[in-house]
Amino acid sequence: MTRKFLQGRSVIVLSAIVSLLILAVAVSIGSVSINIADTIRVILAKITGREANVAETIGPIVWNLRLPRVLLAFLAGGALSVCGAVFQSVLKNPLASPYILGVSTGASLGAAIIMLTGFVLPFLGGLTLPLAGFVFGFGSMLVVLAFSRAIDKSISNNTIILFGMVFSLFINAILTTLAGLYREELRNLFYWQMGSFSLKGWSSVGILFPFVLIACAGICLFAKEMDILTFGEEEAMGMGLDTKKVRILLLFLSSLLTGAVTALCGAIGFIDLVAPHLARKFVGSRHSLVIPESFFLGGSLLVLSDLLARTVISPLELPVGAVTAIIGAPFFAWVYFRRR
């Protein structure tokens, strides 16, 4: 292993440690401030089955309210960031992301239909929502790529981005129409569209975790293939890589992740754009390093964004998607104009 690779692994270990500290801080801060040491005691006590030796009110706040919310935000942010890294690699486009290409908005439409109709698949129960998000998200991505190819045979970066944005606006118009038809659910649907981790418990963490584990593990298996794809289509095929198969599998896994996160937490944008760029700054371009670093950075960024959303105008709470948009939109403009 090269020295640069070893340095990259050290950065990932450091990022993991910093992420744990951010999680502890986020659990401790809220309407009721809790000492970080007490937070750690409660968590360790729940894991080991011992007494925490803290005030009686602290345990339920940490374990039942804040910890599942923070863990869900971390898993969601990490998953979206990994998806962003995959999209940027597969499409060879630094501005590609599930949110910008319409995957998140498509998943939002599928989840909204399930939420408003109350439809539940037999034998699947709580998995109906993330599966609907995946199906609609993956379908949206296929529509964007198909129309981009029809308009521009070379499928240039600008064509994909512009059509993805147009398609996202179209889906948002449908969501607005649904909100108008279902006025009683308008408020809940609006906050869900903007992204929120409010009132999310361990059940949501339990639903999302298997999706994140399986999809991220599958994506990591294709780290070398993503490295080869960065050389270009012809070079990758010359090295014996089945580019079409690899791309379909990677986009499938990324859409699965995006759909699950969007269905459970709402449409949260720009984390999937910002984190992969920061990861490459820290660890280089090798995807065996970029993927885990993107996960830790994206998870930490979304935890901090959620912390701002619930504390900046406390006791009111901002949609976390609004916070990430405020951070990510200028970053998107900077990357785009720098490329120009």
C-alpha positions in Angstrom: 0.0 0.0 0.0 1.2 3.4 -0.9 2.0 6.2 1.6 -0.9 8.3 0.2 -3.3 5.4 0.7 -2.2 4.9 4.3 -2.7 8.6 4.9 -6.2 8.4 3.4 -7.0 5.5 5.8 -5.8 7.6 8.7 -8.1 10.5 7.6 -11.0 8.0 7.6 -10.2 6.8 11.1 -10.0 10.5 12.3 -13.3 11.2 10.5 -15.0 8.3 12.3 -13.7 9.6 15.7 -14.9 13.1 14.9 -18.3 11.7 13.8 -18.7 9.9 17.2 -18.0 13.2 19.0 -20.5 15.1 16.8 -23.1 12.4 17.6 -22.5 12.8 21.3 -22.7 16.6 21.1 -25.9 16.5 19.0 -27.6 14.2 21.5 -26.6 16.4 24.4 -27.8 19.7 23.0 -31.5 20.6 22.9 -34.3 22.3 24.8 -32.8 20.5 27.8 -29.0 20.6 27.9 -27.3 17.4 29.0 -23.7 16.9 30.0 -21.8 14.9 27.3 -20.5 12.6 30.1 -24.1 11.9 31.2 -25.1 11.2 27.6 -22.3 8.7 27.2 -23.2 7.0 30.5 -26.8 6.6 29.5 -25.8 5.0 26.1 -23.3 2.7 27.7 -25.7 1.7 30.4 -28.4 0.8 27.8 -25.9 -1.2 25.8 -24.5 -3.1 28.8 -27.7 -3.3 30.9 -26.3 -1.5 33.9 -27.4 1.5 35.9 -26.5 4.9 34.3 -26.3 6.8 37.7 -27.9 10.0 36.2 -31.1 11.9 36.8 -34.2 9.8 36.0 -35.4 12.3 33.3 -32.1 12.2 31.4 -32.3 8.5 30.4 -35.6 8.7 28.4 -34.6 12.0 26.7 -31.3 10.6 25.5 -32.3 7.1 24.6 -35.9 7.5 23.4 -35.9 10.9 21.9 -32.6 12.3 20.8 -30.4 9.3 20.1 -32.6 7.6 17.5 -33.2 11.0 15.8 -29.4 11.7 15.6 -28.6 8.2 14.4 -31.3 8.4 11.7 -29.8 11.7 10.5 -26.3 10.2 10.5 -27.4 7.2 8.5 -29.4 9.3 6.1 -26.6 11.8 5.5 -24.0 9.1 5.0 -26.3 7.1 2.6 -27.0 10.2 0.5 -23.4 11.2 0.4 -22.4 7.7 -0.8 -25.0 7.9 -3.5 -23.7 11.3 -4.6 -20.2 9.9 -4.9 -21.5 7.0 -7.0 -23.5 9.3 -9.4 -20.5 11.6 -9.8 -18.3 8.6 -10.7 -20.7 6.7 -12.9 -21.8 9.8 -14.9 -18.3 11.4 -14.8 -20.0 14.7 -13.6 -19.0 16.6 -10.5 -22.5 18.1 -10.3 -24.4 14.8 -10.5 -26.4 13.8 -7.4 -29.6 12.0 -6.7 -31.3 15.3 -5.7 -30.2 17.3 -8.8 -31.0 14.4 -11.2 -34.5 14.0 -10.0 -34.1 10.7 -8.1 -35.0 12.3 -4.7 -38.0 14.1 -6.1 -39.2 10.9 -7.8 -38.8 9.0 -4.6 -40.7 11.8 -2.9 -43.7 11.3 -5.3 -43.8 7.6 -4.6 -43.6 8.1 -0.8 -46.3 10.9 -0.9 -48.7 8.6 -2.8 -48.2 5.9 -0.2 -48.6 8.4 2.7 -51.8 10.0 1.3 -53.5 6.8 0.2 -52.5 4.7 3.1 -51.7 1.8 0.8 -49.6 -1.1 2.4 -48.2 -4.1 0.6 -49.2 -7.4 2.2 -46.5 -9.0 4.4 -44.2 -6.0 4.1 -45.9 -3.4 6.3 -43.4 -0.7 7.2 -41.2 -1.6 4.2 -43.9 -0.4 1.8 -42.8 3.3 2.1 -39.0 2.8 1.4 -39.8 0.3 -1.4 -42.1 2.8 -3.1 -39.4 5.5 -2.8 -36.9 3.2 -4.5 -39.2 2.2 -7.3 -40.2 5.8 -8.1 -36.6 7.1 -7.6 -35.1 4.5 -9.9 -37.8 5.1 -12.5 -37.1 8.8 -12.4 -33.4 8.3 -13.0 -34.2 6.1 -16.0 -36.5 8.7 -17.4 -33.9 11.5 -17.0 -31.2 9.4 -18.7 -33.5 8.2 -21.5 -34.7 11.7 -22.4 -31.1 13.1 -22.1 -29.9 10.5 -24.6 -32.8 11.3 -26.9 -32.0 15.0 -26.9 -28.2 14.6 -26.9 -26.6 11.4 -28.1 -23.4 12.2 -26.3 -25.3 12.8 -23.0 -23.2 15.8 -22.0 -23.0 16.9 -18.5 -25.1 20.0 -19.0 -27.9 18.0 -20.8 -28.2 15.6 -17.9 -28.2 18.4 -15.2 -30.6 20.6 -17.0 -33.1 17.9 -17.8 -32.8 16.5 -14.3 -33.7 20.0 -12.9 -36.6 20.3 -15.3 -37.9 16.8 -14.4 -37.5 17.7 -10.7 -39.7 20.8 -11.2 -42.3 18.7 -13.0 -42.4 16.2 -10.1 -42.6 19.1 -7.6 -45.6 20.4 -9.5 -47.3 17.1 -9.1 -46.5 17.0 -5.4 -48.0 20.5 -5.1 -51.1 19.4 -6.8 -51.4 16.4 -4.5 -51.0 18.8 -1.5 -53.9 20.9 -2.9 -56.1 17.9 -3.2 -55.3 16.6 0.3 -55.6 19.8 2.3 -55.9 18.0 5.6 -52.5 16.5 5.2 -51.0 19.6 3.6 -48.9 20.7 6.6 -47.5 17.2 7.3 -46.7 16.7 3.6 -45.0 20.1 3.3 -42.7 19.5 6.2 -42.0 16.0 5.0 -41.1 17.3 1.5 -38.5 19.7 3.1 -37.0 16.8 5.2 -37.4 16.3 8.9 -36.3 13.9 11.6 -38.8 15.1 14.1 -40.7 12.4 16.0 -38.5 9.7 14.4 -37.9 6.7 16.7 -36.0 3.5 16.8 -38.4 1.9 14.3 -37.3 4.3 11.6 -33.7 3.5 12.4 -34.4 -0.2 12.2 -36.0 0.2 8.8 -33.3 2.3 7.3 -30.3 0.5 8.7 -30.6 -2.7 6.6 -30.9 -0.6 3.4 -27.8 1.4 4.3 -25.8 -1.7 5.3 -26.6 -3.8 2.2 -26.4 -1.0 -0.4 -23.2 0.6 1.0 -21.6 -2.9 1.2 -22.6 -3.6 -2.4 -21.2 -0.2 -3.6 -17.9 -0.8 -1.8 -17.5 -4.0 -3.7 -17.3 -2.0 -6.9 -14.8 0.6 -5.7 -12.1 -0.6 -8.2 -14.6 -0.6 -11.0 -15.5 3.0 -10.2 -11.8 3.9 -10.3 -11.6 2.4 -13.8 -14.8 4.2 -15.0 -13.1 7.5 -14.3 -10.7 6.8 -17.2 -13.6 6.9 -19.7 -15.9 4.5 -21.5 -13.4 3.2 -24.1 -10.5 2.8 -21.7 -12.7 0.9 -19.2 -14.0 -1.5 -21.8 -10.4 -2.0 -23.0 -9.5 -3.2 -19.5 -12.3 -5.8 -19.8 -14.9 -4.0 -17.7 -18.5 -4.6 -18.5 -19.4 -0.9 -18.1 -23.1 -1.2 -18.8 -23.6 -3.9 -16.1 -21.5 -2.1 -13.5 -23.3 1.2 -14.1 -26.8 -0.4 -13.8 -25.8 -2.2 -10.6 -24.3 1.0 -9.0 -27.3 3.1 -10.1 -29.7 0.4 -8.8 -28.0 0.4 -5.4 -27.8 4.2 -5.2 -31.5 4.5 -6.1 -32.4 1.9 -3.5 -30.5 4.0 -0.8 -31.9 7.3 -2.0 -35.5 6.0 -2.2 -35.3 4.6 1.3 -33.9 7.8 2.8 -36.3 10.0 1.0 -39.3 7.9 1.9 -38.5 7.9 5.6 -37.0 11.4 6.0 -38.2 13.5 3.1 -36.3 15.1 0.3 -32.9 16.4 1.6 -30.8 18.0 -1.0 -27.1 19.1 -1.5 -25.6 16.8 1.2 -25.0 14.3 -1.6 -23.2 17.0 -3.6 -21.1 18.6 -0.9 -19.8 15.6 1.0 -18.2 13.7 -1.9 -16.3 16.8 -3.0 -15.0 17.3 0.5 -14.1 13.6 0.8 -12.0 13.8 -2.4 -10.2 16.8 -1.0 -9.2 14.9 2.1 -8.4 11.4 0.8 -7.9 11.7 -3.0 -9.8 10.0 -5.8 -9.6 6.3 -4.9 -13.2 5.2 -4.3 -12.1 2.6 -1.7 -11.3 5.7 0.4 -13.9 8.2 -1.0 -16.9 6.0 -0.2 -16.3 5.6 3.6 -15.0 9.2 3.9 -18.2 10.5 2.1 -20.3 8.4 4.5 -18.7 9.9 7.6 -18.6 13.5 6.3 -22.2 13.3 5.0 -23.5 11.8 8.2 -21.8 14.4 10.3 -22.9 17.3 8.1 -26.6 16.2 8.2 -26.4 15.7 12.0 -25.1 19.3 12.4 -27.7 20.6 10.0 -30.5 18.9 12.0 -29.0 20.3 15.2 -29.2 23.8 13.7 -32.7 23.1 12.4 -34.0 22.3 15.9 -32.1 24.8 18.0 -31.5 28.0 16.0 -35.1 29.3 16.6 -36.1 27.0 19.4 -38.8 26.0 20.4 -39.7 26.2 16.7 -38.1 23.8 14.3 -36.9 24.4 10.7 -37.1 21.8 8.0 -33.6 20.2 7.8 -33.8 20.4 4.0 -34.0 24.2 4.2 -30.7 24.3 6.2 -28.9 22.0 3.8 -30.1 24.0 0.8 -28.8 27.2 2.4 -25.4 25.5 2.7 -25.4 23.6 -0.5 -26.9 26.0 -3.1 -23.9 28.4 -3.0 -21.5 25.3 -3.1 -23.3 24.1 -6.2 -22.9 27.5 -7.9 -19.2 27.6 -6.9 -18.5 24.1 -8.4 -20.5 24.9 -11.6 -18.9 28.2 -12.4 -15.4 26.9 -11.5 -15.9 24.2 -14.1 -17.0 26.8 -16.6 
